[in-house]
């Protein structure tokens, strides 16, 4: 019996290694690769559905027509991004700025050494940072305190970090490739010469900090010579807007929310709000880099969902679902509300919540996604146009426009979905869309990320 198993093993080994010489057999690299489930995300299988509103408009406007579309599979965050998760981003940006200041200030222990063990190879402004080094926030060294004082209000250093740090100094710089500009017919790359046409031009956003420390966002037109000319640079203040609790709701006492909602641990598992579309996009870019820097096999970019992806996920596989739970009513058979919204005038707490609630306070839909209706509205990547369904393709549709800095405000409208704690039930419907300007932040708008799936 033992000899039989040895013979069988040798036979299998022989045939598995005996690839035909001179034939196309592939490299065999990652031949059995299967993408792991990203932490905190659920899988949304590919499929088709009828995109658009299922009910007449509550505000008397003409609905966009419904269209049958197909959406590829993707991963989606199980809940909205929480204050605690967004704070990880804020802390990373804070620490990266602190490390960079220390390196520029001549503290070489805070920069990564090169392969030869030399930490003087790169200029301080571009040197790799040593993330294993402990940042000396409470240092007694006068020079280190002087260096880190740039992060605080009026240059005053203090051990009480959260109270004295200047949020306007928490800036995240990132670069993206403008694929829309690359896809313009006049910017086609000539495969025969390997170059772009003589008159090829791109309209690209760029950001810089002026001599007064103010972020300047500009739109420039430059000649397209190589792929580097398609790179856009963005600098974004990433700290959430807390004043919007007072600005958006006047004649109301919302000062406690303004002071504590993002910073206090009691709100850690509440959805982050006061984040603009630009800030949410910056978060997605950071999350992608953060993941890829820690994994040998890179993943797809984290990003905001398209309108079609969001609506398809919200329906949970139910073709004509009015709400994410599948029914046509906002109460269950026991009379309990199924989401956090505004049930009646002045009665916010009938659904157990007044403003925002902890994520996952209500049951998920059939895909396992929480809060696809109510709590906070959510940003999508799609631009808002009333009749966009008449324009989009029926495969992975999206009406997308990368608004430039000098574009009029009407071109900066982005679709938000799902309704919020301050909205009536109409806005909770899967097919209903409304908009907000991409540079605005509200106490009722949050977001969640998606990631395209590598495979069938």
Secondary structure as UniProt FT lines:
FT   HELIX           2..17
FT   TURN            21..22
FT   TURN            29..32
FT   TURN            39..40
FT   STRAND          41..44
FT   STRAND          47..51
FT   TURN            58..59
FT   STRAND          67..71
FT   STRAND          74..77
FT   HELIX           83..104
FT   TURN            105..106
FT   HELIX           108..110
FT   TURN            115..116
FT   TURN            124..126
FT   TURN            131..132
FT   TURN            137..138
FT   HELIX           142..148
FT   HELIX           149..151
FT   HELIX           153..155
FT   HELIX           161..164
FT   HELIX           167..169
FT   STRAND          171..177
FT   HELIX           179..182
FT   HELIX           185..187
FT   STRAND          189..190
FT   TURN            191..194
FT   STRAND          195..196
FT   TURN            198..199
FT   STRAND          201..209
FT   TURN            211..212
FT   STRAND          215..223
FT   HELIX           227..230
FT   STRAND          231..237
FT   HELIX           244..247
FT   HELIX           255..260
FT   TURN            261..263
FT   HELIX           265..267
FT   TURN            268..269
FT   STRAND          270..271
FT   HELIX           277..292
FT   TURN            293..294
FT   STRAND          302..304
FT   HELIX           307..315
FT   TURN            316..317
FT   TURN            319..320
FT   TURN            324..325
FT   TURN            333..334
FT   TURN            345..346
FT   HELIX           349..351
FT   TURN            359..360
FT   TURN            366..367
FT   STRAND          377..383
FT   TURN            386..387
FT   HELIX           388..390
FT   TURN            405..406
FT   HELIX           409..412
FT   STRAND          413..417
FT   TURN            421..422
FT   HELIX           425..428
FT   TURN            430..431
FT   STRAND          433..437
FT   TURN            438..439
FT   TURN            443..444
FT   STRAND          445..446
FT   STRAND          449..452
//
